[in-house]
């Protein structure tokens, strides 16, 4: 797979019927290794092992209802009371992160109202901190550690 702008890790892989699968430690199952799944699993490894995000407080493909339609957030990060703190959206490395990508994660945030929005294509990573009182947001220089998420 393509080298990403993330720490190298050794994922659990298996080959079945000529296709390669990667183990998702959150969903505890093997998934087809697509470019987007490679970004997801690499970024999750980064969050867990380098930013202190608890595996048990993250959910992949979190279902939400938005305008009477079911949507799936790529990853949602929670606190110990299972209140959402951050939404993470992944794209394949060949997808440019643009306004359309941010519009997608902002729509999900209409439902979840988290303090942090994170987007990555594995090569570029962006994180926004929301301020609901002033109706503003700002980009952070790096993805915050889990302890920073808890502080809001």
C-alpha positions as CSV (number, residue, x, y, z in Angstrom):
1,X,0.0,0.0,0.0
2,X,1.0,3.6,-0.5
3,X,3.2,5.2,2.2
4,X,1.1,7.8,4.1
5,X,2.0,10.8,6.1
6,X,1.4,8.8,9.3
7,X,3.6,6.6,11.5
8,X,4.3,3.2,10.0
9,X,2.5,0.4,11.6
10,X,2.1,-3.4,11.1
11,X,-1.5,-4.1,10.5
12,X,-3.0,-7.6,10.7
13,X,-3.7,-8.7,7.1
14,X,-5.1,-11.8,5.5
15,X,-5.6,-12.9,1.9
16,X,-8.8,-14.7,0.9
17,X,-9.8,-15.6,-2.6
18,X,-7.0,-13.4,-4.0
19,X,-8.1,-10.3,-2.1
20,X,-6.3,-8.7,0.9
21,X,-8.2,-7.8,4.0
22,X,-7.1,-5.6,7.0
23,X,-8.2,-6.1,10.6
24,X,-10.3,-3.3,12.0
25,X,-9.5,-3.3,15.7
26,X,-12.5,-1.2,16.6
27,X,-15.1,-3.4,14.7
28,X,-13.0,-6.5,15.5
29,X,-13.3,-7.9,12.0
30,X,-11.4,-8.0,8.7
31,X,-12.4,-5.6,5.9
32,X,-11.4,-5.4,2.3
33,X,-8.2,-3.4,2.0
34,X,-9.2,-0.4,-0.1
35,X,-7.2,2.8,-0.3
36,X,-9.7,4.5,2.0
37,X,-9.6,1.6,4.5
38,X,-5.8,1.8,4.5
39,X,-6.1,5.5,5.5
40,X,-8.7,4.7,8.2
41,X,-6.6,1.9,9.8
42,X,-3.4,3.9,9.6
43,X,-5.0,7.0,11.1
44,X,-6.7,5.0,13.8
45,X,-3.3,3.5,14.7
46,X,-2.0,7.1,14.9
47,X,-4.8,8.2,17.2
48,X,-4.5,5.2,19.5
49,X,-0.8,4.8,19.7
50,X,0.5,8.3,19.3
51,X,-2.4,10.6,20.5
52,X,-3.8,8.5,23.4
53,X,-7.3,7.9,22.0
54,X,-8.9,4.9,23.8
55,X,-9.9,2.2,21.4
56,X,-13.0,1.4,23.5
57,X,-14.3,5.0,23.1
58,X,-14.2,5.1,19.3
59,X,-16.8,3.9,16.8
60,X,-16.3,3.2,13.1
61,X,-19.2,3.7,10.7
62,X,-21.3,5.4,13.4
63,X,-24.9,5.6,12.2
64,X,-26.7,9.0,12.5
65,X,-30.1,10.3,11.3
66,X,-29.8,13.4,9.2
67,X,-32.9,14.9,7.5
68,X,-34.7,11.5,7.9
69,X,-31.8,9.8,6.1
70,X,-29.3,7.4,7.7
71,X,-25.7,8.4,7.3
72,X,-22.4,6.9,8.5
73,X,-19.7,8.9,10.2
74,X,-16.3,7.2,9.4
75,X,-15.2,7.5,13.1
76,X,-16.7,9.1,16.1
77,X,-14.6,9.6,19.3
78,X,-16.5,9.6,22.7
79,X,-15.8,10.5,26.3
80,X,-16.5,8.1,29.2
81,X,-20.1,9.2,29.3
82,X,-20.4,8.3,25.6
83,X,-20.9,11.9,24.5
84,X,-19.3,12.5,21.1
85,X,-16.1,14.6,21.1
86,X,-14.9,14.4,17.6
87,X,-15.8,13.2,14.1
88,X,-13.1,11.9,11.8
89,X,-13.7,11.6,8.0
90,X,-11.3,9.7,5.8
91,X,-10.7,9.9,2.1
92,X,-8.5,8.0,-0.3
93,X,-5.1,9.5,-0.8
94,X,-5.9,10.6,-4.3
95,X,-8.9,12.6,-3.1
96,X,-8.1,16.3,-2.5
97,X,-9.5,17.6,0.8
98,X,-11.6,20.5,-0.2
99,X,-14.7,22.4,0.8
100,X,-17.0,19.6,-0.3
101,X,-15.3,17.2,2.1
102,X,-15.6,19.7,4.9
103,X,-19.3,20.3,4.0
104,X,-19.9,16.5,4.5
105,X,-18.4,16.4,8.0
106,X,-20.2,19.7,8.9
107,X,-23.5,18.1,8.0
108,X,-22.8,15.2,10.3
109,X,-21.9,17.7,13.0
110,X,-25.4,19.2,12.8
111,X,-26.5,16.0,14.5
112,X,-23.6,15.3,16.8
113,X,-22.4,18.8,17.8
114,X,-18.8,17.8,18.6
115,X,-16.0,20.2,19.4
116,X,-13.5,18.7,16.9
117,X,-13.8,17.9,13.2
118,X,-10.9,15.9,11.7
119,X,-10.4,15.1,8.0
120,X,-7.5,13.0,6.5
121,X,-6.6,11.5,3.2
122,X,-3.6,9.9,4.8
123,X,-1.3,12.5,3.2
124,X,-2.9,15.7,4.6
125,X,-4.7,16.0,7.9
126,X,-6.9,18.9,9.0
127,X,-8.5,19.5,12.4
128,X,-11.0,22.2,13.2
129,X,-12.0,23.3,16.7
130,X,-15.6,24.5,16.9
131,X,-16.8,27.4,19.1
132,X,-20.6,27.3,19.2
133,X,-20.9,30.5,21.3
134,X,-19.2,32.7,18.7
135,X,-20.4,30.6,15.8
136,X,-16.7,30.3,14.6
137,X,-14.2,27.6,14.1
138,X,-10.4,27.6,13.7
139,X,-7.9,25.2,12.2
140,X,-5.4,23.6,14.6
141,X,-1.8,23.0,13.6
142,X,-2.0,19.3,14.6
143,X,-4.5,16.8,15.7
144,X,-4.9,17.1,19.4
145,X,-4.3,14.3,21.9
146,X,-7.3,12.7,23.6
147,X,-6.7,14.6,26.8
148,X,-7.1,17.9,24.9
149,X,-10.4,16.7,23.5
150,X,-11.7,16.1,27.0
151,X,-10.9,19.7,27.9
152,X,-13.1,21.0,25.1
